[in-house]
């Protein structure tokens, strides 16, 4: 029986999860997962003595990306490039479709939570209109996100691949089942990483952020190309923050 979903690109498969093109040990998986998280600590400025050094917003986004790539480079060498594929013309419509889907899902879930549990917590970077240099701040954040959101893709996709690896290679589960489990778990973990940003609003982080992350991960599952999920993520965030900025 075909282990692929119908919407998947039939000519490509995920790297590393099935020990292809090389076997990745448990220690290597740990390094691949821990390094992006270390970069994330710089980004969120969580207080840990070693990470308490001041790093400006732009540099923190670059640090996250560098640590993410470094973890891959130390474990799989030049094969880190397998996370990225060639971009095709048809991918433009794919990106637009997923951006619209993510906006719809986030709006619907957010509306449900607001209806039953009250208001959602604003992202602090979205409330800059009262800043005397509002447009400068806005543009600086969009430049920062060029690096930061690519790093965030590793925070979402590498756990997905790790869970897929454990599900299929360790537990012997069917590939499609492993994809579903990895998709759900990695999306929830990604949402939980946003707890400090959204004032520890658990419901919002799990359902709104995690729910929209499920849509943002789908283009990677379909194309096996991190560029595509990154473009979806960047456009999605830019639209949300631009609307919030202009509405202040």
Secondary structure as GFF3:
##gff-version 3
##sequence-region A 1 248
A	DSSP	alpha_helix	26	44	.	.	.	ID=ss1
A	DSSP	three_ten_helix	49	51	.	.	.	ID=ss2
A	DSSP	alpha_helix	57	76	.	.	.	ID=ss3
A	DSSP	three_ten_helix	77	83	.	.	.	ID=ss4
A	DSSP	alpha_helix	91	117	.	.	.	ID=ss5
A	DSSP	three_ten_helix	124	126	.	.	.	ID=ss6
A	DSSP	alpha_helix	134	165	.	.	.	ID=ss7
A	DSSP	pi_helix	166	170	.	.	.	ID=ss8
A	DSSP	alpha_helix	175	192	.	.	.	ID=ss9
A	DSSP	alpha_helix	202	203	.	.	.	ID=ss10
A	DSSP	pi_helix	204	209	.	.	.	ID=ss11
A	DSSP	alpha_helix	210	223	.	.	.	ID=ss12
A	DSSP	alpha_helix	226	246	.	.	.	ID=ss13
###
